[in-house]
Amino acid sequence: MSLNYVTRVQDDLGAIAPEAWDGLLARQDAPSPFMQHAYLSAMQTSQSAAPETGWTLQVISLWRGTPQGDVLAAACPLYIKTHSRGEYVFDHAWADAYQRHGLDYYPKALVAPPFTPVPGSRLLAESDDARQALLAALLDICQTNNIPSLHILFGSPQDLQACEQAGLLQRDQVQFHWQNQGWRDFDDFLSSLTQEKRKKIRQERRKVQEAGVTFRAVRGPDMTEGDWALLLRCYQQTYWE
């Protein structure tokens, strides 16, 4: 199957035209904006996800030859990582188990947009066959370079199906999402809870108010330089802690 494609491994997303990458993304079942060419390029050019921070990008792409020229058939960003930070999937117990048995857990291979635990398509492909060929190329790269493990995070149903067909292990995850069930206001929401939960929430909100904490909602275009600087400091402090 993979013989029908030419596989390219490049260290710069700029080697692939944005319209080709985003056009392929648009054809997926879950085209997350965080897999767009511009977003992934910003992660690289800003040095947020760079070798200096433990993220070495390898752009894996499969090309199909046509009389009009090569066509992008499948692609994904592959990061070779020396740590597990910025993934929001906590596999530190795995790393510890490897170390206890004298094995190397890092470097590991990761397919996911950096710092973004948002589900969406990861293995971009024009067909199921191309997706399987892309996954086979990823596994071959890991084996050739002695990379112990490949991780595809927050993938789409198509991605999970491809991984299952390839014999990869799947791990379950639990996320909690709050959804408005038609409550008129916050008090209406509280009325749907038990008395104990209402009491705890009111106590917590009162403590926040007594501490002098206030909230201000601002849209991106309306944010000042000071707002962005504060946002950056908060993110940096969170990661340091």
Buried (B, 14 or more C-beta within 10 A) or exposed (E): EBEEBEBBEEEEBEEBEEEBBBBBBEEBEBBBEBBBBEBBBBBBEEEEBBEEBBBBBBBBBBBBEEEEEBEBBBBBBBBBBEBBBBBBEEBEEBBEEBEEEEEEBBBBBBBBBBBBBEBBBBBBBBEEBBBBBBBBBBBEBBEEEEBBBBBBBBBBEBBBBBBEEBEBEEEEEEEEEEEEEEEEEEEEBBEEEEEEEBEEBEEEEEEEEEEEEEEEEEEEEEEEEEEEEEEEEEEEEEEEE
